[in-house]
Amino acid sequence: MAKKRSLTLKVTKTLSGDMAEGYPRTYYGMQAFSYNGTDYPAIDAETFSMMAVSLYQSRLSAFIAYVELQEFGLNISEVQTNEPYY
């Protein structure tokens, strides 16, 4: 079975058990974004599905770093989630 790909991250933040203002936020890696001097153009679902694994992994790494810059203190590699978001 083929692995599923995703470039969507939903970030929630709670303060004293209550959802923080402006959250949850959803980031879409198929939309255009810039990271570390590189512009990543918007891509459609067909382009995304046909993307070589190496290009997907490169875009995914840049997208994760981009989101971590937007969300102070977030370290995606340390975040536990039991709820996939598509």
ChimeraX attribute file (.defattr): number of C-alpha atoms within 10 A of each C-alpha:
attribute: neighborCount
match mode: 1-to-1
recipient: residues
	/A:1	3
	/A:2	4
	/A:3	5
	/A:4	6
	/A:5	13
	/A:6	16
	/A:7	17
	/A:8	18
	/A:9	18
	/A:10	13
	/A:11	14
	/A:12	12
	/A:13	14
	/A:14	11
	/A:15	8
	/A:16	6
	/A:17	7
	/A:18	8
	/A:19	12
	/A:20	12
	/A:21	9
	/A:22	8
	/A:23	12
	/A:24	12
	/A:25	11
	/A:26	13
	/A:27	16
	/A:28	15
	/A:29	22
	/A:30	20
	/A:31	13
	/A:32	12
	/A:33	16
	/A:34	12
	/A:35	15
	/A:36	8
	/A:37	6
	/A:38	9
	/A:39	10
	/A:40	16
	/A:41	12
	/A:42	13
	/A:43	14
	/A:44	10
	/A:45	9
	/A:46	8
	/A:47	11
	/A:48	16
	/A:49	14
	/A:50	9
	/A:51	13
	/A:52	11
	/A:53	11
	/A:54	9
	/A:55	11
	/A:56	17
	/A:57	13
	/A:58	11
	/A:59	17
	/A:60	18
	/A:61	11
	/A:62	19
	/A:63	24
	/A:64	21
	/A:65	17
	/A:66	17
	/A:67	21
	/A:68	14
	/A:69	13
	/A:70	11
	/A:71	13
	/A:72	8
	/A:73	8
	/A:74	15
	/A:75	13
	/A:76	14
	/A:77	7
	/A:78	7
	/A:79	7
	/A:80	7
	/A:81	8
	/A:82	5
	/A:83	6
	/A:84	9
	/A:85	11
	/A:86	9
